[in-house]
Amino acid sequence: MTDLFGKDGRAENGLKELRREKAMRDRVYFHWVSTGRMTQAVADRQMQGLNDAISVIEEMMEEDDHG
C-alpha cells in the first residue's frame, strides 16, 4: 500500500484528537441525555460514528505500517 498517512504525524495527531473528542463525549453525553438536551438515539448514533472513524483510521494506519 502507498504510504497513505506519510511520516509527518498527521494521522497520529488526528487520531489523538478523535480520542480526545470521544473522552469528552463520554463525559457529557450522559448528562445531556438525562437532562433532555439530547436523545439517547442521537447520542448512540454519534458515538458509533466517532468509534467507526477511530477504527477505520487505526486499521488503515496498521495496514500502512505493514505495507
N, C-alpha and C positions, 0 to 999 in steps of 0.2 A: 504494500500500500504506500502511496505517496505520503510524505511527511506532512500529514494533514494539519497538524497543530503547530508545526515549527518548534523551534527551541528557545523562543523568546519568553516563555512563561505565560502567554496569554490564556491558554487553556486552563492551566493550573489556577491562575488568578480568577478566571471566570467561574470555575468550579468552586473555589473558595467563597466567592460572592453568592453563588446559588445556595451553598450550605449555610451561609450566614443568614440568608433570607429564610431558609427553611427553619432555622432555630428561632428566628423572630416570629414566624407564623405559628410555630409550635407553642410559643408563649402567649400569643394574643388571640388566636382563633377561638380557643375555648371560651374566653371571656366574651368575645364578640357574639358567639352563638348563644351563650347563656343570657345575654342582655338583649338579644333580638336584632343586633346590628347586622348579623349575617346568618343565613340559614345553614344548617348542618350539611345540606346537599351541596351548597356553594363551597363551603369550607373543604369538604371532601374532594370535590372536583378540582379545586385549585391546588390542594396539596398533592393530589395524584398527578396533575400536570407538572408540578415542580419536581416531584420524585422521578417522574418519567424523564424529564430534561436532565437531571443529575445522572440517572442511569445511562442514558444514551451517551452523554459526554464521557463518562467513566469507561464505558465499553469501547468507544471509538479511540480513546487515549490508549487503552490496553492493546487494541488491535494495531495501533500506530507503533507502539513500543515493540511489538512482536513481529512487525513487518509483514 
